[in-house]
Structures are given as C-alpha cells and as structure tokens.
Amino acid sequence: MESTQGIESGSPAAVLRMLMDGRPRTRAEIVAATGLSRSTVRARLDLLLAAGLVTGGGTGESTGGRPASRFVFNPGARLVLVAEVGATHATVAVTDLGCRLIAVEQVGLDVADGPEVILQLLVTTWRELLRDVDHPETGSEIAGVGIGLPGPVEHSTGRPNNPPIMPGWDGFDVPAAIAAEFGAPVLVDNEVNLMALGEHTASHPDVRHMIVVKAATGIGAGLISNGVLHRGAAGAAGDLGHIRVPAGEEALCRCGNTGCLEAVAGGPALAAKLRELGLPAHSTADVVHMVRSGNLEAGRVVRQAGRDIGEVLAGGVSMFNPSLVVIGGLLADAGEMLLAGVRESIYRRSLPLATEDLRIVASTAGATAGVLGAAAMVVQHVLSPEVLDARLGAVVSAISAGEA
C-alpha cells in the first residue's frame, strides 16, 4: 500500500500526484484542492518545475486581470527502461513517466543461459533502443529500470528465489548488476505480477479485484486486491502453475513435483501431447498455430488445457472473489478454445455467488502487459512521496550549501 504521508503533508509529491491526471490547474485551483497556502504551493511548483516534472499548460480564463498560468504533469521529463523476461523471449522497451511506450523490441533468449548472459542482452537492447529514441519532449535522464522475471522474486531485494526454470539465477543480485550500468533505481518482480499491474493500469483501472493468468511455457497468476498488486507475505502469491491438478496424475514438473498445472497444461506439455498424436508440434507457438489453422486435435488439447487451468483457478475464484479474470500469454493467442475451457471449469466448480458477476476475458494489453506493468512499478516508486520528496529535498540542500 502506498504511503499517504506526502498527501497529508502537502509535499511536492502530493502536488505532483494531483496533477498526474493530466488536467492543467492554476495555482488557485491547487490551493483550493490541497488547502495549502499560496506561498507553499508556489514553492512546491517551483521545485517541480525546476525538476522538469511539471510544465506550464497554457492559461486559464481571464477574470479581468492577467490570465492565470496553468500547470500540468510532464510525463516526458524522464525515461523508464523496462523488460519482461520469459523462458524463451523477452519484451524490452523504453517508456516515459506516463507509461507510454516509446520504443519496443522482442528478443529471443533462453533464460537457462543464466543471469550474466540474459542481463547483458537486456542492457545491449536498451542501449540500442535509447540510440533510436528521438523525441523532443522526452528527457534523456533515466528515472529507473523495471524487470519482470519468470520465477519467484523477493521483491524487497529483487533477487530470484529458487526459480524452477532459471538455473544459476537463485539469489543473484539483479538490481546491483543493472544499476551498475545505468545508475538508476532498479526494481524486479515476477513477470506475471507485472502483467497483472499492466492489465490493471492500462486496461482495467476501475476494477478493484482481479486475477491475471499467463498461460505460455509456464503458467502463473497475478492478483490485484483492492486496486493494489498483492504479492503476499514473501512475494509468492499467484504461483498457479505449481498447484496440483486433480487429473494431473504423475506428470513430472520442472519444479521436481508431479501433477503440477504447468506440467499438464503448459505449452511444452501440450506440444508433447500433440507429438504423441503424430503432429509436428515442438513449441507453444506451434500449438497456437495449429489451433488457429483449424486443427481439431490441437483445438481439443487446448480446450482441455483451459479446463485444467479453470479447475485450479476455480478454487482461487471462490477464495479471492474477483470481479474479473484475464487470460494472457502465448497460449491465449489460440483464441476462444482456451477461454471456453477456463470458463467451463470455473462456472461449474466455483460458488454461484462468486461467479454471478464474474467476467473471464482475454488480455487486451497482450504482449506489452508485462512491460507496461514494469513501467507502472517504477513510476509508482520514483514518484512516491518517500523517494521524490527526499530527492527534491537533497537538491534544495545542495543549492543552499552552494550559496552559503
């Protein structure tokens, strides 16, 4: 939960937060909205203007004297570097402080190559994207870096914690490695948490309780509770893929257990089932392509995968009672087959009260959900009262010391 300290104290961050809705306001409007004195508002705005975070947004209507200046949030003041890393590919992007995508690139990889190889690939891609960024309204300073990884992450440290498909990553200090390259704050989280944050921020900002599922090589979920990303006590909330499926039998999972949802309904498991039927499916993308091409066996396998995902999700729906379930990831590109299976199981297994107003939909943010969530995570951090006010205060102190 974000602190309300800045709002209560009328700090620069509180004034900025009010302006982040994009509506230009005069000093008088800010005074009326915050209850601060005119001199305090003027001082707060001077700091924000000097930092480039606020700009003049034109003038208000004149009431007989000189028109009053209006002020508005400047999302182009800083850049944010973001990446969503999956098992076999990554989405790498540059955004502004409004989480608007400026440059995006998809890169192939094997996360099992280890942190040094993968992180250097991200750094190289970011530097290439930065060279291509040519936007006159965007500052060149990097506000922060956000990364999503395909495994459990201790969010407070940014270190992966026993990730089952990421050999060599356990305990690796990802933030330190990236901060050494860019000299900016680095935040790391599970990729599905960031997908949930991205879907919520970009597509469903008014939904207070939702579950976002990624179905691809692996399967995971992110939870939005009361409008805030829910990570759980240790950051392990939403580990859907390693819950045992009732019909999972003895399917061996990469985590070492048997019968996990990922081992039954993940992309590689579906490809293996199709190969057993004599079909040339070697990847999740192959499975999706066959379904979209009208292959009946592929459609049947994906529909059953949806049922298996829904079977596990049904317990979460009854426990968590969301109003929205979003299905994303590469397998969701198979279309209605997967969604139909998910709906079938959830509506059959969950309590009627929990499903009465429940919507189960495909992702609208798609492949960019994770990077949009990573950008939102960074922006929430760097513009929070604790971080922004401390930074602006340090600038004021340095100026005062120089004048003394």
C-alpha positions in Angstrom: 0.0 0.0 0.0 1.4 3.4 -0.9 2.1 5.8 1.9 -0.2 8.8 2.4 2.5 10.8 4.1 3.1 13.0 1.1 -0.6 13.8 0.7 -1.1 14.6 4.3 1.9 16.9 4.5 1.2 18.7 1.2 4.7 17.7 -0.1 5.9 18.3 -3.7 4.9 14.6 -4.4 1.4 15.3 -3.2 1.0 18.2 -5.6 2.5 16.2 -8.4 0.2 13.3 -7.8 -2.8 15.6 -8.1 -1.5 16.9 -11.5 -0.8 13.4 -12.8 -4.4 13.1 -14.0 -3.4 15.3 -16.9 -5.7 18.2 -16.2 -4.0 21.6 -16.1 -4.6 23.6 -13.0 -3.9 27.1 -11.8 -2.2 27.9 -8.6 -5.5 29.0 -7.1 -7.1 25.6 -8.1 -4.2 23.8 -6.4 -4.5 25.9 -3.3 -8.2 25.2 -3.1 -7.7 21.4 -3.7 -4.9 21.0 -1.2 -5.7 23.5 1.5 -2.1 24.7 1.3 -1.1 28.4 1.5 -0.4 30.2 -1.8 3.3 30.6 -0.8 3.6 26.8 -0.1 2.0 25.9 -3.4 4.3 28.4 -5.2 7.4 26.8 -3.5 6.2 23.2 -4.4 5.6 24.2 -8.0 8.9 25.9 -8.3 10.6 22.7 -7.2 8.6 20.5 -9.6 9.2 23.0 -12.5 12.9 23.0 -11.8 12.9 19.2 -11.9 11.0 19.3 -15.2 8.2 17.2 -13.8 5.7 20.0 -14.2 5.3 22.4 -17.1 3.1 25.3 -17.9 -0.1 24.1 -19.5 -1.4 27.3 -21.0 -3.5 29.9 -19.3 -6.9 30.0 -17.7 -9.8 32.3 -18.5 -9.2 35.9 -17.6 -11.5 37.5 -15.0 -10.4 41.0 -15.8 -6.7 40.8 -15.0 -3.8 38.8 -16.5 -4.8 35.2 -17.3 -3.6 32.7 -14.6 -1.0 30.2 -15.6 -1.9 26.6 -15.6 0.4 23.7 -14.6 0.4 20.1 -15.7 2.4 16.9 -15.2 5.2 16.4 -17.7 5.4 12.6 -18.4 8.3 13.2 -20.8 10.6 14.5 -18.1 12.3 11.1 -17.7 12.7 7.8 -19.4 12.0 4.4 -17.9 13.7 1.2 -19.1 11.6 -2.0 -18.8 11.7 -5.6 -19.7 9.6 -8.7 -19.3 11.7 -11.8 -19.5 10.1 -15.1 -20.3 11.5 -18.6 -20.7 12.3 -18.2 -24.4 11.9 -14.5 -25.2 11.8 -11.0 -23.7 9.9 -7.8 -24.4 12.3 -4.9 -23.9 11.0 -1.3 -24.0 11.6 2.4 -23.2 8.6 4.4 -21.8 8.1 7.8 -20.3 6.7 8.6 -16.8 3.2 8.3 -18.2 3.9 4.6 -19.0 3.6 5.4 -22.7 5.7 3.1 -24.9 8.3 5.0 -26.9 10.3 2.0 -28.2 9.7 -1.8 -28.0 11.6 -4.8 -29.2 11.1 -8.5 -28.9 14.3 -10.6 -28.4 14.7 -14.4 -28.4 16.6 -16.0 -25.5 17.0 -19.0 -23.3 16.6 -17.9 -19.6 18.6 -21.0 -18.6 21.7 -19.3 -20.1 22.0 -17.6 -16.7 21.8 -14.0 -15.4 25.0 -12.6 -16.8 24.1 -13.6 -20.3 20.5 -12.5 -20.1 21.0 -9.2 -18.3 23.8 -8.2 -20.7 21.3 -8.9 -23.6 18.8 -6.6 -21.9 21.4 -3.9 -21.4 22.5 -4.1 -25.0 18.9 -3.9 -26.3 18.1 -0.9 -24.0 21.2 0.9 -25.3 20.2 0.3 -28.9 16.6 1.5 -28.2 17.9 4.6 -26.5 20.0 5.4 -29.5 16.9 5.3 -31.6 14.8 7.4 -29.2 14.4 10.8 -30.8 11.5 12.6 -29.1 11.9 16.3 -28.4 9.5 16.2 -25.5 11.3 13.4 -23.7 14.2 14.0 -21.4 17.3 11.8 -21.6 17.6 11.1 -17.9 16.6 7.6 -16.8 14.2 7.6 -13.9 14.5 3.8 -13.2 14.6 0.3 -14.5 11.8 -2.3 -14.1 12.3 -6.0 -14.9 9.9 -9.0 -14.8 11.4 -12.5 -14.4 9.7 -15.9 -15.0 10.0 -17.2 -11.4 9.6 -16.3 -7.8 11.3 -13.0 -6.8 11.9 -11.5 -3.4 10.5 -8.1 -4.3 12.3 -6.2 -1.5 15.7 -7.3 -2.8 15.0 -8.0 -6.4 16.7 -11.4 -6.1 15.2 -14.5 -7.7 14.3 -17.1 -5.1 14.7 -20.8 -6.1 13.2 -20.2 -9.6 12.5 -23.7 -11.1 13.2 -22.9 -14.7 16.1 -20.5 -14.1 19.3 -22.4 -13.3 22.0 -20.0 -12.0 19.6 -17.2 -11.0 18.9 -18.2 -7.4 19.8 -15.3 -5.2 21.5 -13.3 -8.0 21.6 -9.6 -7.3 19.8 -8.4 -10.4 19.3 -4.8 -9.2 23.0 -4.3 -8.5 24.1 -5.6 -11.9 21.7 -3.3 -13.8 22.3 -0.3 -11.5 26.0 -0.5 -12.3 25.1 0.0 -16.0 22.6 2.9 -15.7 23.0 4.4 -12.2 19.2 4.4 -11.6 16.9 2.6 -9.2 16.2 -1.0 -10.4 13.0 -2.8 -9.4 12.5 -6.5 -10.1 9.3 -8.7 -9.7 7.7 -11.8 -11.1 6.7 -11.3 -14.7 3.1 -12.3 -14.0 2.8 -9.8 -11.2 3.8 -7.1 -13.7 1.4 -8.4 -16.3 -1.4 -8.0 -13.7 -0.2 -4.5 -12.9 0.0 -3.7 -16.6 -3.5 -5.0 -17.4 -4.9 -3.1 -14.4 -3.2 0.1 -15.2 -3.7 0.1 -18.9 -6.9 -1.7 -19.5 -9.0 -2.1 -16.3 -8.1 0.8 -13.9 -11.5 0.8 -12.3 -11.5 -2.9 -11.4 -10.6 -3.3 -7.8 -10.3 -7.1 -7.6 -8.9 -9.2 -10.5 -6.8 -12.2 -11.4 -4.5 -12.1 -14.4 -3.3 -15.5 -15.7 -0.3 -16.0 -18.0 -0.5 -19.3 -19.9 2.5 -20.0 -22.0 5.6 -22.1 -21.5 4.8 -21.8 -17.8 1.6 -20.8 -16.0 1.3 -18.2 -13.3 -1.1 -15.6 -11.9 -1.0 -12.1 -10.6 -3.6 -10.7 -8.1 -5.0 -7.2 -7.9 -6.6 -6.7 -4.5 -8.5 -3.5 -3.7 -6.8 -1.9 -6.6 -3.2 -2.8 -5.4 -0.9 -5.6 -6.6 -1.0 -8.3 -4.0 2.4 -10.0 -3.6 1.8 -12.0 -0.4 4.0 -12.3 2.6 7.1 -13.4 0.7 6.2 -12.4 -2.8 5.0 -15.8 -3.8 1.3 -15.1 -4.3 -0.2 -16.3 -7.5 2.0 -19.4 -8.1 -0.7 -21.0 -10.0 1.4 -23.3 -12.2 2.7 -25.4 -9.3 -0.7 -26.3 -7.8 -1.6 -29.9 -8.4 -4.3 -30.6 -11.0 -6.8 -33.2 -9.8 -6.3 -35.1 -13.1 -2.6 -34.4 -13.3 -1.6 -38.0 -12.3 2.1 -38.3 -12.3 3.1 -35.7 -14.9 6.6 -34.6 -13.9 7.1 -30.9 -13.5 10.4 -29.0 -13.8 10.0 -27.9 -10.1 10.5 -31.6 -9.1 6.9 -32.3 -8.1 4.4 -34.2 -10.1 0.9 -33.3 -11.4 1.5 -29.5 -11.4 -0.7 -27.4 -13.6 2.3 -26.3 -15.6 3.3 -29.9 -16.3 -0.2 -30.7 -17.6 -1.4 -27.5 -19.4 1.8 -25.5 -20.1 2.9 -25.0 -23.7 5.6 -27.8 -23.8 3.2 -30.3 -22.3 0.6 -29.6 -25.0 3.2 -29.8 -27.7 4.2 -33.2 -26.3 0.6 -34.4 -26.4 0.3 -33.4 -30.0 3.5 -35.1 -30.9 2.1 -38.3 -29.4 -0.7 -37.9 -31.9 1.7 -37.7 -34.7 1.6 -33.9 -35.2 4.7 -31.8 -35.6 4.4 -29.6 -32.6 7.7 -28.6 -31.0 6.8 -25.4 -29.2 4.0 -23.4 -27.7 3.9 -21.3 -30.9 3.4 -24.5 -32.9 0.4 -25.4 -30.7 -1.2 -22.0 -31.2 -0.6 -22.0 -34.9 -2.3 -25.4 -35.3 -5.3 -24.2 -33.3 -5.6 -21.1 -35.4 -5.3 -23.1 -38.6 -8.3 -25.2 -37.6 -6.6 -28.4 -36.5 -9.2 -30.3 -34.5 -6.8 -32.3 -32.3 -4.9 -29.2 -31.4 -8.2 -27.4 -30.6 -9.2 -30.4 -28.4 -5.9 -30.4 -26.5 -6.0 -26.6 -25.9 -9.7 -26.8 -24.8 -8.7 -29.4 -22.2 -5.8 -27.2 -21.1 -8.3 -24.4 -20.5 -10.4 -26.8 -18.4 -7.4 -27.8 -16.3 -6.4 -24.1 -15.8 -10.0 -23.4 -14.8 -10.1 -26.3 -12.4 -7.2 -24.8 -10.4 -8.5 -21.2 -10.9 -11.9 -22.2 -9.5 -10.5 -22.5 -6.0 -8.9 -19.1 -6.3 -12.1 -17.5 -7.5 -14.0 -18.9 -4.6 -11.3 -17.8 -2.1 -10.5 -14.4 -3.6 -13.8 -13.5 -5.2 -12.5 -11.3 -8.1 -14.9 -9.5 -10.5 -12.5 -10.1 -13.4 -10.2 -12.9 -14.6 -7.9 -12.0 -17.5 -6.2 -14.7 -19.5 -3.0 -13.8 -21.3 0.2 -15.3 -22.5 1.1 -17.0 -25.8 -1.5 -19.8 -25.3 -4.2 -17.2 -25.1 -3.5 -16.4 -28.7 -5.2 -19.7 -29.5 -8.4 -17.7 -29.1 -11.7 -18.9 -27.8 -10.7 -22.6 -27.3 -8.6 -21.8 -24.2 -11.1 -19.3 -22.8 -14.0 -21.6 -23.3 -12.3 -24.4 -21.3 -11.4 -21.9 -18.5 -15.0 -20.6 -18.3 -16.4 -24.1 -18.3 -14.5 -25.3 -15.2 -14.8 -22.0 -13.2 -18.5 -21.7 -13.7 -19.0 -25.4 -12.9 -16.8 -25.5 -9.8 -16.9 -22.1 -8.2 -19.7 -20.9 -5.9 -22.6 -19.2 -7.7 -22.2 -16.0 -5.6 -18.5 -15.7 -6.6 -19.3 -16.1 -10.3 -22.6 -14.2 -10.5 -20.9 -11.0 -11.9 -17.6 -12.6 -12.8 -16.1 -11.8 -16.2 -13.5 -14.0 -17.8 -11.8 -12.3 -20.8 -8.7 -12.4 -22.9 -5.9 -9.9 -22.3 -6.2 -6.6 -24.1 -2.7 -5.4 -23.3 -1.3 -8.6 -24.9 2.4 -8.9 -25.3 3.0 -5.4 -23.7 1.2 -6.1 -20.5 4.4 -7.0 -18.6 6.4 -4.0 -19.7 3.5 -1.7 -19.0 3.3 -3.1 -15.5 7.1 -2.8 -15.1 6.8 0.9 -16.1 4.0 1.4 -13.6 6.0 -0.2 -10.8 9.0 2.1 -11.5 6.9 5.2 -11.8 5.0 4.5 -8.6 8.3 4.1 -6.8 10.3 7.1 -8.1 7.3 9.5 -7.8 6.3 8.2 -4.4 6.4 10.8 -1.5 9.3 8.9 0.2 11.5 8.9 -2.9 10.6 12.0 -4.8 10.4 14.3 -1.7 13.8 13.0 -0.5 15.4 13.6 -3.9 14.0 17.1 -4.3 15.0 17.9 -0.7 18.5 16.9 -1.4 18.6 19.2 -4.5 17.4 22.1 -2.3 20.0 21.3 0.3 22.8 21.1 -2.3 21.7 24.5 -3.8 21.6 26.1 -0.3 25.0 24.8 0.6 26.4 26.2 -2.7 25.0 29.6 -2.0 26.3 29.7 1.6 
